[in-house]
Amino acid sequence: MLRAANLLLLILLPVAWFAPLLRAGLLPFFDLDAISVISGLGAIWDKDVLLALVVSFFAIVAPYLKTIGLALVQFGLAPPRLLPVISFFGRLAMADIFLVAIYIVLAKGVGVGRLETGWGLYLFTFCVLASLGLSALEKRRAAY
């Protein structure tokens, strides 16, 4: 069951990267533009390459490496002693969700325009939290 759930994350994470994290608009009566992890990275990439690399690592590389690493341990292709490192990558992915949450709070506090959370934010948050939970369960299973 843990294996299947982890493999499902390998599918859900890329979906979450393209799903709308939030919808933003400058004025209340205009349509809102959907912002996803990928579209946000594209916008950051045009302005600041170093920041884009950091965000890419937190949003894409860290969670996917963690999920792949956990799958390798689950299928016996990597030793269980890698679980602490794998868990660390999961914590790095949480930093990205924290940054998005700060952005939403700040943008709503300024009061210019509209900002609505999208279903992709919940999906991405679910994927990261499920990944953390799966690694904790796998660590407990490996200890027995």
C-alpha positions in Angstrom: 0.0 0.0 0.0 2.8 2.4 0.8 4.5 1.6 -2.5 1.3 2.3 -4.5 0.7 5.6 -2.6 4.3 6.7 -3.3 4.1 5.8 -7.0 0.9 7.7 -7.2 2.8 10.8 -6.0 5.1 10.4 -9.0 2.0 11.1 -11.1 0.3 13.7 -8.9 3.4 15.9 -8.3 3.7 16.9 -12.0 -0.1 17.5 -12.2 0.3 19.8 -9.2 3.1 21.8 -10.9 0.8 22.7 -13.8 -2.4 23.2 -11.7 -3.4 26.7 -10.7 -1.9 27.6 -7.3 -3.7 30.9 -7.2 -5.5 33.3 -9.4 -4.5 36.9 -9.3 -5.8 40.1 -10.8 -4.8 43.7 -10.5 -8.3 45.2 -10.4 -11.4 43.5 -8.9 -13.5 43.6 -12.1 -10.9 42.0 -14.5 -10.5 38.3 -15.1 -8.0 36.6 -12.8 -4.8 35.1 -14.3 -4.0 31.6 -13.1 -0.5 31.1 -11.6 1.0 27.6 -11.4 4.4 26.4 -10.2 5.5 26.2 -13.8 4.2 29.6 -14.9 5.5 31.2 -11.7 8.9 29.7 -12.4 8.8 31.0 -16.0 8.1 34.5 -14.7 10.9 34.3 -12.1 13.3 32.9 -14.7 12.9 36.0 -16.8 13.7 38.3 -13.9 16.2 36.5 -11.7 17.9 33.3 -12.7 19.4 32.5 -9.3 16.0 32.8 -7.6 14.5 30.7 -10.3 17.1 28.0 -9.6 16.4 28.1 -5.9 12.6 27.9 -6.3 12.9 25.2 -8.9 14.9 23.1 -6.4 12.4 23.6 -3.7 9.3 23.2 -5.8 10.3 20.5 -8.3 13.6 18.8 -7.7 13.4 18.2 -3.9 9.9 16.7 -3.8 10.5 14.5 -6.8 14.0 13.3 -5.7 12.4 12.5 -2.3 9.6 10.5 -3.9 12.0 8.7 -6.3 14.4 8.0 -3.4 11.6 6.6 -1.3 10.4 4.3 -4.1 14.0 3.0 -4.5 14.1 2.1 -0.8 10.6 0.6 -1.0 11.6 -1.7 -3.9 14.9 -2.7 -2.4 17.0 -0.8 -4.9 18.5 1.6 -2.2 19.4 0.9 1.4 17.0 2.0 4.2 19.8 4.1 5.8 19.0 6.7 3.1 15.6 7.4 4.7 16.9 10.4 6.8 18.3 12.0 3.7 15.0 11.3 1.8 13.1 12.9 4.7 15.3 16.0 4.6 14.3 16.5 0.9 10.7 16.3 1.9 11.2 19.1 4.4 12.8 21.3 1.8 9.7 20.9 -0.3 7.6 22.4 2.5 9.6 25.6 2.2 7.9 26.2 -1.1 4.4 25.9 0.3 5.4 28.3 3.1 6.6 30.9 0.5 3.4 30.7 -1.5 1.3 31.1 1.7 3.4 34.2 2.7 2.8 35.6 -0.8 -0.9 35.1 -0.5 -1.1 36.8 2.9 1.0 39.7 1.8 -0.9 40.3 -1.4 -4.3 40.2 0.4 -2.9 42.5 3.1 -1.9 45.1 0.5 -5.4 45.2 -0.8 -4.5 45.9 -4.5 -6.5 43.6 -6.7 -7.8 40.2 -6.0 -6.1 37.0 -5.1 -7.8 33.6 -4.8 -6.2 30.3 -4.0 -6.5 27.6 -6.6 -7.1 23.8 -6.3 -3.4 23.3 -7.3 -2.2 24.8 -4.0 -4.2 22.2 -2.1 -3.0 19.4 -4.4 0.6 20.5 -4.1 0.3 20.8 -0.3 -1.4 17.3 -0.2 1.4 15.8 -2.2 4.1 17.2 0.0 2.4 16.3 3.2 1.5 12.8 1.9 5.2 12.4 0.9 6.3 13.4 4.4 3.8 11.0 5.9 4.8 8.1 3.6 8.5 8.6 4.5 7.7 8.6 8.2 5.7 5.4 7.8 8.4 3.8 5.7 11.0 4.8 8.3 8.9 3.1 11.0 8.4 0.0 8.9 12.1 -0.3 8.1 12.9 -0.1 11.9 10.9 -3.2 12.5 
